[in-house]
Amino acid sequence: MTQTASVARAPWHQLPSVDRLLNTPMASEWRVLYGHDETVAALRQILANARANLSPSAPPPEFETLLGLAAQHLQTRAAPKLRPVFNLTGTVLHTNLGRATLPETAIQALVTAAREPSALEYALATGGRGDRDELVHELLCELTGAEAATIVNNNAAAVFLLLNTLALRKEVIVSRGELVEIGGAFRVPDIMQRAGAKLVEVGCTNRTHTRDFEQAITRRTAMLMKIHTSNYTIQGFTHTVAPNQLAALAQTHGLPFVEDLGSGTLVNLERWGLPHEPTPRESLQAGANLVSFSGDKLLGGPQAGILVGDQALIQKLKKNPLKRALRVGKLTLAALEAVLQLYRAPEHLPERLAILSLLTRPQADIQAQCQRLLPLLQQFLLGHNLLISIEPCWSQIGSGSLPIDRLPSAALVIRPSGQRAGGLNKLERLLRELPRPVIGRLADKALWLDLRCLRVEDETRVFSRI
Ligand SMILES: *Cc1c(COP(=O)(O)O)cnc(C)c1O
């Protein structure tokens, strides 16, 4: 057999050219939708794949098949990577699932801010330059009792900015029991070091006393700091120094007392039968000079780091050039302003603030929803040899808030009937690969779908294959 003969019979000669595929009505549509270059690249890719898979024994793919593959390829590339999911994990503020969902007023506000020019840093009263922090300054001071406030990208940035501004090349005294790591990426000692501050740990993991702080104060001390132990508790033989004692000690020595609250809520959650979480107002009243907290944890707003406290300290933070690097955008400010407005009518918060609606949902309500969805799930899993039941469970607030407190909830629980444990992972994947993925929680050899975060209006869309 000669070389030429073998080439002539090679099956890739039977694949159409890019131009032939491009000259179809379908491809014309794609050029409008996705652009010319993107369409050509997709066709080339599909042809290259087909060529690589050709075998002398099988016929090459049909013309129509190739077009179908190209359509799929283009759709996949154009689909958003940030996809909505159903959070049925039972963790309401799930950091990996985007934490707080926003109330409708905040969504409207950020859409408007995205669409129109806005007075972001423009003082409409005078026509002069404005300050973006001013947009939420009054609200924050009113809601926390603070003299002044400023906003940065997230609470990690807030802590970084305050350390870098007030404690550069100086010492910060923190209780050893409060050196937290949050989600692996935020570790208090690391942030301190990067901010240029020297950490001075005092006390023991379980017990810290006022005298421990007192003995550690030197000429190089910049501040006393308290960090909310968001994602764990130390129980048993413990002692921590109350904020008002630390504040008094700091004041005696002419030092600021700073508190990182982590999840800041602006209202007393006990009002709705939820566990107490310290508020910035309480912290300031106890004598803190500066308090930092997140915008997207219990506050229920967009990702942001909020700093409130003494006017003089806030002024220093705002003068640090890093503030410019850590500042928030207009979309964040628009959403934050709308969320803070809701706090002016706290009695309506459970209906108006998305996160609080979820946290205050009664167990009976969730239980009834489980009953409604049971047939849908049974239908969805027909033929899978699984047992589905409705069981009480505990939701978690999450995002480091209130680590040990649980909210009574109800779940659809799926167990393999028989001893095939591997079936659960397959099931978990099946749900994860739905058009709108359903994310549950694997525990006790079962997949738990806690319905606390499933809105009633979404009931018909969950477990849907289209
Ligand atoms: C969550 C948390 C942070 C980090 O806040 P982000 O808004 O995620 O940057 C810092 N400190 C504490 C105590 C926290 O709970």
The ligand as a Gaussian input file, in Angstrom:
#p B3LYP/6-31G(d) Opt

LIG

0 1
 C      -16.395000      36.358000      59.421000
 C      -15.390000      36.994000      60.293000
 C      -14.346000      37.739000      59.747000
 C      -14.161000      37.891000      58.279000
 O      -15.209000      38.631000      57.757000
 P      -15.437000      38.677000      56.156000
 O      -16.575000      39.610000      56.004000
 O      -15.690000      37.290000      55.733000
 O      -14.172000      39.213000      55.573000
 C      -13.448000      38.315000      60.619000
 N      -13.562000      38.173000      61.956000
 C      -14.556000      37.458000      62.504000
 C      -14.613000      37.311000      63.995000
 C      -15.500000      36.841000      61.696000
 O      -16.486000      36.131000      62.241000

